[in-house]
């Protein structure tokens, strides 16, 4: 299952990043990042693409794994 908006927000906060900093780290606009953190019941919600999630994990040294071309955050 793709990363849920609340998981992405929690991860960003655990890393001590603002939405603007997180967005900049994967080269997207802040508003795009905000849409990835938005509740899925909102019409403007979007899912972070797997490639950008993987890039985010690499840049911020977050453990992840790829299964069937999907990126999953590894929680300890």
C-alpha positions in Angstrom: 0.0 0.0 0.0 1.3 3.5 -0.8 2.4 5.7 2.0 -0.6 7.3 3.7 -0.8 11.1 4.0 -0.6 11.0 7.8 2.5 8.7 7.6 4.2 11.1 5.2 3.4 14.0 7.5 4.6 12.2 10.6 7.9 11.2 8.8 8.5 14.7 7.7 8.0 16.0 11.2 10.2 13.3 12.7 12.9 14.5 10.3 12.4 18.1 11.5 11.5 19.4 8.1 9.0 22.0 7.1 6.7 21.3 4.2 8.7 23.7 2.1 12.0 22.0 3.0 10.5 18.5 2.2 9.2 19.8 -1.1 12.5 21.4 -2.0 14.4 18.1 -1.3 12.5 16.3 -4.1 12.2 19.4 -6.4 8.5 20.1 -6.2 6.4 23.1 -5.2 5.3 23.4 -1.6 1.7 23.1 -2.6 2.4 19.8 -4.2 3.9 18.5 -1.0 0.9 19.8 0.9 -1.4 17.8 -1.4 0.5 14.6 -0.6 -0.1 15.2 3.1 -3.8 16.0 2.6 -6.5 13.6 3.8 -7.5 11.3 1.0 -11.1 12.2 1.3 -10.3 15.7 0.1 -10.7 16.3 -3.7 -7.3 17.9 -4.0 -5.4 15.0 -2.2 -2.7 13.3 -4.2 -0.4 10.4 -3.6 3.4 11.0 -3.7 4.9 9.1 -6.7 7.0 6.2 -5.8 10.1 7.6 -7.4 9.9 10.8 -5.4 9.2 8.9 -2.2 12.3 6.8 -2.9 14.3 10.0 -3.6 13.0 11.5 -0.3 14.1 8.4 1.6 17.5 8.3 0.0 18.2 12.0 0.7 17.0 11.9 4.3 18.4 8.4 5.1 15.0 6.8 5.7 14.9 3.0 5.6 12.7 1.8 2.8 12.2 -1.2 0.6 10.8 -1.7 -2.9 8.4 -4.6 -3.6 6.6 -5.0 -6.9 7.9 -1.5 -7.9 6.2 0.1 -4.9 8.2 1.9 -2.2 7.5 1.1 1.5 8.8 2.9 4.5 10.5 0.5 6.9 9.5 1.2 10.5 11.4 -0.2 13.4 
